[in-house]
């Protein structure tokens, strides 16, 4: 059996800003209510968070890497770490510019697909 906590501490944590790292952020949903995030974006992010939690994954929301902060960082049951970016008003070009800063396979998820 895969020890996800070992993967989180040995693989994920070293890539994060240690001044903001906290293992208590694991499986804790957070968002910014206000002009920085639309309600639709928050709802879609929460739906994806629930989806992964129901599958047994550990999820970090808005985890701060050293030079980026993706919407969802997912540690799957098999130990694979993936990132999901929830796109609502963001352009594909802006999403593509983020890919170089993300250390794991990243998927874009459209708000319109999640909230249909």
N, C-alpha and C positions, 0 to 999 in steps of 0.2 A: 504494500500500500504506500502511496506517495504521502510524504509528510509536507503538507502545504506550508506550515509555519516555517519549516526549514528553508523552503524555496523563498518565502517572503523575506526572511531575515538574511539569507545568503546571496540571493540574486536581486530581489527588488529593492530592498532597503539601501544598499550601497549606491544605487542610481538616483536616490532621492536627496532632497535638501534636508540635511540632518537637523537644521534649526526648526523645521516644521514637521519632522517625522514623529508619528505616534502610532503605535500598534492599535490604539483604541479607535483609530479611523477606519480600521477594517470592518466592513459590513455596516457602516454608519452612513446614512444618506444625508447629504448636505447640498444646499443650493444658495444662490444669491437672489433674493426677492428684490426686484427693482429693475432699473433700466438696463442692467448688464445681462440679464437673462429674461427671455419672454416666458410667459406662463406655459405656452406650448412646449418650449424647450425643456422646462423643468418637468412637466408631466411625462414627456417622452423619455427623459433621462431616468425618471423614477420607474417607468414601465420596464425599461431595459435592466435597471438595477434589480427589480423584482424577478424578472425572467431568469437572470443569472443566479440569484440567491435560491430560487426554487430548484435549480439544477445542481445545487450544492457547491457552487463556486464562491470564493471569497472575492469581495468587490471593494475597491477603493474609489471613492468619488472625489474628483478634483484633486488627486494626489499630485503634489509638487515634486517634479523631477528637478534637476539642477537648472534646466533652461526651458521648461515647458510645464503645462498643467492640463492633461487630457481630461475629458469628461469622466470616463470609466476605465479603470485598470482592473482586469479580471484575471484571477488565478483559478484556472479550471481544476476540476477533480483530478485530472491526470498530471497536474503540475505546470501545464503550459500557461504562459502569461500572454494575454492579448489586450489590446486597447480598442475602445470604441469611442468615436467622436460623433456626437449628435448634431446633425446639421439642420438648421432652420433658416436663418437669414444669411448664414455664412456661405460664401461662394466656394465652388470646387477648387478654384485657384488658391484661395487662402488655406483650404484644407490640405491641398497638395504641398504647400509651403511648410506645413507643420510636420510632415512625414519624416523629414531628415532629422528632426529633433527628438522623435519618439524611438525608444530603444527596442520596441516589440512590434510585431505585426499589428497593423492598425486598419480598422474597418470603419467606413463612414455609414452612419445610420440616419436615414432621413426622417424627420419628425412626421412628415405626411404618411410614411409607411407604418410608423408605430401607432399613430393615433387615428387610424382609419376606421 
